[in-house]
Amino acid sequence: MGFGETGRGSFVPPYATLVYDVEINDVLTKAQFEKEQAEQKKKDELKKAEAKKDETTQLQKYLKDNHITAKPTADGLYYIEQIKGTGPQAGPGKKVKVHYVGTLLNGKKFDSSRDKGQPLEFTIGKNEVVRGWDEGIAMMRAGGRATLIVPSSIGYGDRSMGDIPPYSTLVFDVELLDVK
């Protein structure tokens, strides 16, 4: 009834017997619990609404502060080519290999294939990455490097993803290593 044959990482070995020391500090009625849950849900929705409202303002400030004059695509992606690739063109159905560094608008890094020393491989158009990546990388040729500024509408939307808060515009430095 615990963690069974898999255990729990290095903390709990497989088939371990678990003993819990539990102290009950408070008991809520079902109505009290549901009220607290509803209040928390309302707070979370307000927080998300504020984040959604702030996203556009923060993006415009980022573009201005970084002197970015690129125009967004119809979906809102900002594509800034750093190095023009000379290899095969990426596109829907093509398997690509990329190195990337992802940051929030405030510069906080949330992920990097470079730091891991492991490029990411995926097939464009198969929903394996955020929509902004499918669109942006499809504009590239192998050997190219670009900055993709991905608004939440084609990123993670209202979902929180680890260090990425809901309604976050993401900035990716992407190098297209290979196209198959």
N, C-alpha and C positions, 0 to 999 in steps of 0.2 A: 504493500500500500504506500510505500515511500517512493524511492527513485528507481527501484527494481534493478535490472541487469545493467543499466547504463550508469547508475550512480549520478553524482552531480559534480563534474569536473574533478579538481584535486581536493575538494572539500568533503565529499561523501563518496566512499568507495561503493562498487556494485554490491547489491544485496545487503547493505548495512541496515542494522536495526536502529531506528531513530527514537530518541527520547526527548520530548519537549517539556519544558517547565513553563506553564502558562499561567498568567495572572490576568483576571478580568478586571479592568478598571472602570468600565462603564457598560451599561446595557441600554440600548435604544429600542423603542417600540418600532414596529414596521413603519408606522406613519412618520415618526421622527427621522428614521433612516431615509425614507423616501424624500422627505422635506430637505434634508441635508444634501442628498444627491441632486435634487432639482436646483438648489441654490448654487452648488458647485458647478453644475452644468451651465447655469446662467452666467456665472462669473467667467467660465472658460469661453463661452460664446462671445461675451463682451470683449474679452482679451483678444480673441481671434479677429473680431470686427475691427478693433483698433489697429491691430497689426496689418490687416488688409488695407485699411485707410492710409496707414503710414508708408506702405510699400512704394506707392507711386512717388511720394515726396522724397523718400530716401533714394530711389533710383535716379530721379532728376538731379538731386544734389550730387550723387556719385558721378553722373555723366558730366556735369558742369565742373566739379572739382578735378576731374581727370581729363578735361578738355576732349571729351569724346563727342565727335560730330556725326558718327555713323547713324544712319536711319534704321529704325526697326523693321523687321519683316512684318507681314500681315499678322503673324501670330505673336509678335512682340519681341522676337529674338534680336539681339544686337550682335552682329557678326563683324569682327575686326580682324582682318587678315594681317598676320605679323610676317610670315614667310610664305611665299607662294610655292606650293608643291609642284613637282614636275612629273610625279608618278601617276598611276591610274586614278581616275576619278572615283570617289566614294559615291554611294547612292543606295536606294532601297534594294534590299536583298543581298547586298554585299557584306561580307564579313570583314570587319576592320579591327586593327590593333592600334591602340592609342596610349600615350602617356598623358597624364593630366594632373593639374593641381586645382582643387576647388576651394574657393574662399567665399565668405559672406561679404556684403558690401562694406562692412567695417574692417575688412582685411583679415579676419580670423579664418585660418585654414581649418577646414573640416575633413578633408580627405586628399590623398595624393598617391597616385600609383608610382610616382618617382621616389617618394620616401620609402615605399614598400619594395621598390626594385622590381616590380611586376606590372608590365603593361596590361591594360584591360582589353579583352577581345569580346566583341558582340556583333550581331547582325543588325544592320540598320532596318528600321521599320517593323521589328518583331516585338516591340514593347519590352525590350530588355534593359533600356535606359530611359531617362526622362525624355519627353517629346522634344524639348529644346536641343538635346544632343542629337537625336535622329535628324532634325532639321539642319542644325549647324554643321555637323560632320559630313553630311551629304553634300555640302557646298565645297568641300576640301578635296585636294589631291594628295596622294601619298607624298611624304616629305614636307608637307606644309605644317604651319603652326598658326593658330588663331586664338583669339580671345572670344569666348561665348558669354554673353551676359543674358542669363536665362531668368525671366520673371516667373513668379510662382505659378502663373496660369499654364506654363508649359514646363514647370518643374515639379515640385512636390505639393503645390497647392496649399490646402489648409492642414496638411499633415505635418506633424513634428517628426523629424528623422534624426534622432541622436542629437548632435550639436546644431542641427538646422531647425530653427523655429518655424512655426506655420507662417505662410505668406512671405517667405524669404526669396528675394532675388539672389541668384547665385552667379558667381563669376568663375569661369573655367579657363585656364591656360591649357590648351589642347594641342598636342603634336600627333599628327596622323603618321604612324610608322609603316603601316601596310594595309593594302586593300586586296581582297581576294574575291 
